Structures are given as C-alpha cells and as structure tokens.
Amino acid sequence: MSLEELLGGLRTTVIGSFPLPHSYENMARALRDQVEAGVDYPCYGQLMDMNLMFLEPLAEQGCGFEVRGGEVWLVGEPKPPSKPVAVELLEFALDLLSREGLAGRVMGVKVPITGPVTLSYAVKVTESRRAVEYPDLVLAMADVVAEVVRQNDEAGAKLITVDEPALPYALQAGFLKEEEALEALDRVAKAFSRAIPSLHCCGAVEPVAQLLLQSKIPVLSHAFKAEPRNLKAYTRRDLEAYDKVLGLGCVDSNPDPQLMMDVAAGRAPWSAAVESAEEVEDFIVKAGERLGFERLLIHPDCGFGGLRSYFKDDVGHLIAVAKLKSMVEAARRARRRAGLRGR
C-alpha cells in the first residue's frame, strides 16, 4: 500500500499522552478506549514524562547522561543504547491487542519518541547551558534517538512519531542553524525500515514549514484547531511537490483553562469541553478543500496529558475519549463527503 493509502485519506491517530497516572492498567485502559473510539493507529497511552521516559533508561545504560533530583545532566558524549529503550511499552500494547482480539480493529500501533532537539533541551551541561545550545551534541543525540527508533521499528510499531516541540524555539533562539536541524532530523529518518516516519511539531509552524518540507520525514503533524494560522503554512502544491502527508490537529487538546476550572468546580459539565462531530467535520472539510483530503491524517492537536492537572479523578480522561469519538465520527463523515473509501 502507498503512504496515502496507509495514512492519508483521513485515517485517524493520536499524538501520545493521556491524562492518567502511569501504570500498565491505565495504559490498557487508554488503549482499549482508543480502539473503542475507532482510532486507526492507537498509541499505548504515553503516561510518563516525554523526556524522562527515554533519558532515564539511557542514563541507566551509561549513554552519557545522569539523572539527579529529576534533572538530567550530560556526563559524557551521548551514545546510542545497546539495550532496548521503551520497547516494552510497545510490546505490552501489541500483546494486549492480540490477547483481547482487538488487533483486527486497528491498522497498527503508533509509538511516540521524543526527538533529538527536544531531548537535548532537557539535558543540562552546566547550570546555565543546555545540550541544545551545542550543535554537535544535538547531532550526537540524533544518533541516540535513531537507535531508539530502530528498536521500536523492529519490534513492530506501524507508525512512529518523532516529537519535536522544542524545534521552533531552538531555531528562533539561534541554537541551531537550519541545516543542522535538518541533519538531525534526517539522521533519525534513516533509522526507519518498516514503520511509517512522522514528525510532530507544536505551536506556530510557518517559520519552520519550509525546513520540515525538506526533511526526509514524509508525515508532518501539527496543531491546527488551536493554531488555525497553521493552515496557511502549507499549500496543496507543497504537499504534492515534497510528497508529504499532513497530520491535521482538529480537536483542542488543551481547552480554555477557565472552562476547565469551571468543570472541575462543578460550574460546567465536562461535555462543554468536547467538540461536536459536526464542528470537527466542518474543520476537516475546510482543511481538505485547501490541502487535499487524500493527504490528511487526522488527530488531536497534541497529547491530552495536560488535562490531568485540572482534576483529582478521571474526568480529564473522559474528556479526551469523548473528543476522540467526535474526531473519528467527523473523519468518517468527511471521508464520505470527499468520496474517499475507508472504514
């Protein structure tokens, strides 16, 4: 199957995190809820810190890092791990889907892996300097991330997203030149064999759009619901010329804080934070008419982990799942309107 058949044409996935404490029980809950919602490429429910979940096991393997009081310090040259990193989370998801007879209801499991620029930003070199400020360290980190990608690729991930929320800032701050950032991304891209490579970059992406188009990563994923100006960052001609699929964030992962506090205080129902299928459908159709339905992958703006901070119970998770159900139904409707085939 072509990339467009596998991912484009309004297939659905998630970004990663869910608003639940980390446990295998909660991972199973998040995964089952995604399958029940109809998500094509569910994630294992990233419930840990997106940096520490990779840097802690890398530190344990002596890969050049040390964790002190929750902070990660560089203590040597970053080097790729010799043992699997975070692969057990993917294996858990694949095993659960198989044991519970759910594998046939999805197109594969998506794995989020934090990218080299963002991991470098999380690593301290001195009290005032971080690894992201040294291009040679970022490139070394890219080789580390490439090995983690290779491990998860070989373990059976169908879609792997390299998460780079820090990339625009690193460029804007002058820590990296564009060619250095591109080299880091392309080193990671070369590690892919069977899994589909994708890149998630948050915030306003227009300043980095042309750079991302030049990368060897074929799927570019961004927030569009909370950042509608991102719809102008690319054109249909761009996507066709560079042969890219665009991940369209179409439900808000971080709703208005005042609304969230009202929900937590009982002044508003939690359903007030959930977009209707009609609203999401209209958003998808608008984007599809501009960019081409066949080149759109559908997902939330970002991870849902931030919702957890507002609630003592699992209301944040209920909101996240309801948003996914609206999103999947909206994608089905938009697919019919566009005359696309698919479930």
C-alpha positions as CSV (number, residue, x, y, z in Angstrom):
1,M,0.0,0.0,0.0
2,S,1.1,3.6,-0.7
3,L,1.7,6.1,2.1
4,E,-1.5,7.9,1.2
5,E,-3.4,4.6,1.4
6,L,-1.9,3.8,4.8
7,L,-2.1,7.2,6.4
8,G,-3.8,9.8,4.1
9,G,-7.4,9.9,3.2
10,L,-8.4,10.9,6.8
11,R,-7.1,8.0,8.7
12,T,-7.0,8.7,12.5
13,T,-4.4,8.5,15.2
14,V,-3.4,10.3,18.4
15,I,-0.3,12.3,19.5
16,G,0.6,10.4,22.6
17,S,-0.2,11.3,26.2
18,F,-3.4,10.6,28.2
19,P,-4.4,12.2,31.5
20,L,-3.9,9.2,33.7
21,P,-1.2,8.2,36.2
22,H,1.3,5.8,34.8
23,S,0.5,2.1,35.2
24,Y,0.0,-0.8,32.9
25,E,-3.6,-0.9,34.0
26,N,-4.1,2.7,32.8
27,M,-2.1,2.0,29.6
28,A,-4.6,-0.8,28.9
29,R,-7.5,1.5,29.6
30,A,-6.2,4.2,27.3
31,L,-5.5,1.7,24.5
32,R,-8.9,0.0,24.8
33,D,-10.7,3.4,24.8
34,Q,-8.9,4.4,21.6
35,V,-9.9,1.1,19.9
36,E,-13.5,1.6,21.1
37,A,-13.5,5.1,19.7
38,G,-12.4,3.8,16.3
39,V,-8.9,5.2,16.1
40,D,-6.9,3.6,13.2
41,Y,-3.5,3.9,14.8
42,P,-3.8,4.0,18.6
43,C,-0.9,4.7,20.9
44,Y,0.0,2.8,24.1
45,G,-1.1,5.8,26.0
46,Q,2.1,7.7,26.9
47,L,1.6,8.2,30.6
48,M,5.2,9.2,31.6
49,D,7.2,12.4,31.1
50,M,8.1,12.5,27.4
51,N,11.7,13.3,28.2
52,L,12.4,11.2,31.2
53,M,10.8,8.1,29.8
54,F,13.8,8.0,27.4
55,L,16.5,9.8,29.3
56,E,16.2,7.7,32.5
57,P,16.8,4.3,30.7
58,L,19.6,5.9,28.6
59,A,21.2,7.1,31.9
60,E,20.9,3.6,33.3
61,Q,22.7,2.2,30.3
62,G,25.6,4.7,30.7
63,C,24.8,6.5,27.4
64,G,26.3,9.8,28.6
65,F,23.5,11.1,30.9
66,E,22.8,11.1,34.7
67,V,19.6,11.9,36.5
68,R,19.9,14.0,39.6
69,G,16.8,15.1,41.5
70,G,14.7,14.9,38.4
71,E,17.1,16.9,36.3
72,V,19.2,15.2,33.5
73,W,22.8,16.1,33.2
74,L,25.3,15.4,30.5
75,V,28.3,13.4,31.9
76,G,29.8,12.2,28.7
77,E,29.4,12.0,24.9
78,P,25.8,10.9,24.1
79,K,26.0,7.4,22.6
80,P,23.3,5.1,21.3
81,P,21.9,2.4,23.7
82,S,22.9,-1.2,23.5
83,K,19.7,-2.4,25.1
84,P,16.0,-1.6,24.2
85,V,14.6,1.7,25.4
86,A,10.8,1.9,25.9
87,V,10.2,-1.1,23.7
88,E,8.4,-2.9,26.5
89,L,5.6,-0.3,26.2
90,L,5.0,-1.2,22.5
91,E,5.3,-4.9,23.3
92,F,2.6,-4.5,26.0
93,A,0.3,-2.8,23.6
94,L,0.8,-5.4,20.8
95,D,0.3,-8.2,23.3
96,L,-2.9,-6.7,24.7
97,L,-4.4,-6.1,21.3
98,S,-3.6,-9.7,20.3
99,R,-4.9,-11.3,23.6
100,E,-8.1,-9.4,23.6
101,G,-8.9,-9.9,19.9
102,L,-8.6,-6.2,19.1
103,A,-5.7,-6.3,16.6
104,G,-8.1,-6.6,13.7
105,R,-9.9,-3.4,14.6
106,V,-6.8,-1.2,14.1
107,M,-4.3,-0.6,11.4
108,G,-1.3,-0.7,13.7
109,V,0.2,0.8,16.9
110,K,1.7,4.3,16.9
111,V,4.7,5.0,19.1
112,P,5.8,8.5,20.2
113,I,9.5,9.0,20.5
114,T,10.9,12.4,21.7
115,G,13.2,13.9,19.1
116,P,16.9,14.9,19.4
117,V,16.3,18.7,19.7
118,T,13.7,18.4,22.4
119,L,15.7,15.8,24.4
120,S,18.8,18.0,24.1
121,Y,16.8,20.9,25.5
122,A,16.0,18.7,28.5
123,V,19.7,17.9,29.2
124,K,21.8,20.3,31.3
125,V,25.5,20.8,30.5
126,T,26.0,23.4,33.2
127,E,23.7,25.3,35.5
128,S,23.1,27.8,32.7
129,R,23.6,25.9,29.5
130,R,21.7,23.0,27.9
131,A,22.8,20.5,25.3
132,V,20.6,22.0,22.7
133,E,23.0,25.0,22.6
134,Y,25.7,22.8,21.1
135,P,25.0,21.5,17.6
136,D,27.5,18.7,17.9
137,L,25.6,17.4,20.9
138,V,22.3,17.7,19.1
139,L,23.7,15.6,16.3
140,A,25.0,13.0,18.7
141,M,21.6,12.9,20.3
142,A,20.1,12.3,16.9
143,D,22.1,9.1,16.6
144,V,20.8,8.1,20.1
145,V,17.2,8.7,19.0
146,A,17.8,6.9,15.7
147,E,18.7,3.8,17.6
148,V,15.6,4.0,19.8
149,V,13.5,4.4,16.6
150,R,15.3,1.4,15.1
151,Q,14.4,-0.7,18.1
152,N,10.8,0.2,18.1
153,D,10.6,-0.2,14.3
154,E,11.9,-3.8,14.6
155,A,9.6,-4.5,17.5
156,G,6.5,-3.9,15.3
157,A,5.5,-0.3,15.5
158,K,3.4,0.7,12.5
159,L,3.7,4.4,12.9
160,I,6.4,6.2,14.8
161,T,6.2,10.0,15.6
162,V,9.3,11.9,16.4
163,D,8.1,14.6,18.9
164,E,9.9,17.9,18.5
165,P,8.1,20.7,20.4
166,A,11.4,22.5,21.1
167,L,12.5,22.6,17.4
168,P,11.0,26.0,16.5
169,Y,12.4,27.6,19.7
170,A,15.9,26.2,19.1
171,L,16.0,27.7,15.6
172,Q,14.5,31.0,16.7
173,A,17.0,31.3,19.6
174,G,19.9,30.7,17.3
175,F,21.0,27.5,19.0
176,L,20.8,25.6,15.7
177,K,21.2,26.6,12.1
178,E,18.5,25.2,9.7
179,E,21.0,22.9,8.0
180,E,22.0,21.5,11.4
181,A,18.4,20.9,12.4
182,L,17.7,19.2,9.1
183,E,20.7,17.0,9.5
184,A,19.5,15.9,13.0
185,L,16.0,15.0,11.6
186,D,17.5,13.2,8.6
187,R,19.8,11.1,10.8
188,V,16.7,9.9,12.7
189,A,14.7,9.4,9.4
190,K,17.4,6.9,8.2
191,A,16.7,4.6,11.1
192,F,13.2,3.7,9.8
193,S,12.7,0.5,8.0
194,R,9.1,-0.8,8.2
195,A,7.3,1.8,10.3
196,I,5.9,5.0,8.8
197,P,8.0,8.0,9.9
198,S,6.2,11.1,11.2
199,L,7.2,14.3,12.9
200,H,5.1,16.3,15.4
201,C,5.9,19.9,15.9
202,C,3.7,22.2,18.1
203,G,2.8,25.9,18.0
204,A,3.1,28.2,15.0
205,V,4.9,26.2,12.3
206,E,5.0,28.8,9.5
207,P,8.6,29.8,10.4
208,V,9.8,26.1,10.1
209,A,7.4,24.8,7.4
210,Q,9.9,25.0,4.5
211,L,12.6,23.3,6.6
212,L,10.2,20.5,7.5
213,L,9.2,20.0,3.9
214,Q,12.8,19.5,3.0
215,S,13.3,16.7,5.6
216,K,13.2,13.1,4.8
217,I,10.2,12.5,7.1
218,P,7.1,12.1,5.0
219,V,4.4,12.9,7.6
220,L,4.3,16.3,9.2
221,S,2.0,16.6,12.2
222,H,0.8,19.9,13.8
223,A,-1.8,21.6,15.9
224,F,-4.4,23.3,13.7
225,K,-7.5,23.7,15.9
226,A,-5.8,25.9,18.4
227,E,-3.5,27.3,15.8
228,P,-5.7,27.9,12.7
229,R,-3.0,30.1,11.1
230,N,-1.0,26.9,10.5
231,L,-3.5,26.1,7.7
232,K,-1.6,28.8,5.7
233,A,1.8,27.3,6.4
234,Y,1.5,24.8,3.6
235,T,-0.3,24.6,0.3
236,R,-1.6,21.6,-1.7
237,R,1.2,22.2,-4.1
238,D,3.8,22.0,-1.3
239,L,2.5,18.6,-0.1
240,E,2.4,17.2,-3.6
241,A,5.8,18.6,-4.6
242,Y,7.5,17.2,-1.5
243,D,5.2,14.1,-1.3
244,K,4.1,14.8,2.3
245,V,1.1,13.7,4.3
246,L,-0.1,16.4,6.7
247,G,-1.2,15.4,10.2
248,L,-4.2,17.7,10.9
249,G,-4.8,18.5,14.6
250,C,-8.5,19.1,14.6
251,V,-9.6,18.9,18.3
252,D,-8.2,21.1,21.0
253,S,-6.0,19.1,23.4
254,N,-5.7,22.0,25.9
255,P,-9.1,23.7,26.2
256,D,-9.6,27.1,27.8
257,P,-8.2,27.0,31.4
258,Q,-11.2,28.9,32.8
259,L,-13.6,26.4,31.3
260,M,-11.5,23.6,32.7
261,M,-11.6,25.2,36.2
262,D,-15.4,25.6,35.9
263,V,-15.7,21.9,35.0
264,A,-13.5,21.0,38.0
265,A,-15.6,23.2,40.3
266,G,-18.9,21.8,39.0
267,R,-19.9,25.0,37.4
268,A,-20.0,23.5,33.9
269,P,-20.5,19.9,32.6
270,W,-17.3,18.3,31.2
271,S,-19.1,17.8,27.9
272,A,-18.8,21.6,27.4
273,A,-15.1,21.0,26.7
274,V,-15.8,18.5,23.9
275,E,-16.3,19.5,20.3
276,S,-19.3,18.1,18.4
277,A,-18.7,15.8,15.5
278,E,-20.3,18.4,13.2
279,E,-17.8,21.1,14.4
280,V,-14.8,18.8,13.8
281,E,-16.2,17.6,10.4
282,D,-16.5,21.2,9.2
283,F,-12.9,21.9,10.3
284,I,-11.7,18.8,8.4
285,V,-13.6,19.7,5.3
286,K,-12.2,23.2,5.3
287,A,-8.7,21.9,5.5
288,G,-9.3,19.1,3.0
289,E,-10.6,21.6,0.4
290,R,-7.5,23.7,0.8
291,L,-4.8,21.0,1.2
292,G,-6.3,17.8,-0.4
293,F,-8.3,15.2,1.6
294,E,-6.1,12.4,0.3
295,R,-3.1,13.9,2.1
296,L,-4.5,14.4,5.5
297,L,-4.1,12.3,8.6
298,I,-6.5,13.2,11.4
299,H,-5.5,13.5,15.1
300,P,-5.9,15.8,18.1
301,D,-3.8,19.0,18.3
302,C,-1.4,17.5,20.9
303,G,-1.3,15.0,23.7
304,F,-4.1,15.0,26.3
305,G,-1.8,14.7,29.4
306,G,-2.2,18.3,30.4
307,L,-5.9,17.7,31.2
308,R,-4.9,15.7,34.2
309,S,-3.8,18.8,36.1
310,Y,-7.3,20.1,36.5
311,F,-9.0,17.1,38.0
312,K,-8.5,14.8,41.0
313,D,-10.4,12.0,39.3
314,D,-10.5,10.7,35.7
315,V,-12.7,13.5,34.2
316,G,-9.8,14.6,32.0
317,H,-9.6,11.1,30.5
318,L,-13.4,11.1,29.9
319,I,-13.0,14.4,28.0
320,A,-10.1,13.0,26.0
321,V,-12.0,9.9,24.9
322,A,-15.1,11.9,24.1
323,K,-13.0,14.2,21.9
324,L,-11.6,11.1,20.1
325,K,-15.1,9.8,19.4
326,S,-16.1,13.1,17.9
327,M,-12.9,13.2,15.9
328,V,-13.4,9.7,14.5
329,E,-17.0,10.2,13.6
330,A,-16.1,13.5,12.0
331,A,-13.4,11.8,9.9
332,R,-15.9,9.2,8.7
333,R,-18.4,11.9,7.7
334,A,-15.8,14.0,6.0
335,R,-14.5,10.9,4.2
336,R,-18.0,10.2,2.8
337,R,-18.3,13.9,1.7
338,A,-15.0,13.7,-0.1
339,G,-15.8,10.4,-1.8
340,L,-13.0,8.6,-0.1
341,R,-13.0,4.9,0.7
342,G,-12.3,3.6,4.2
343,R,-13.8,2.3,7.3
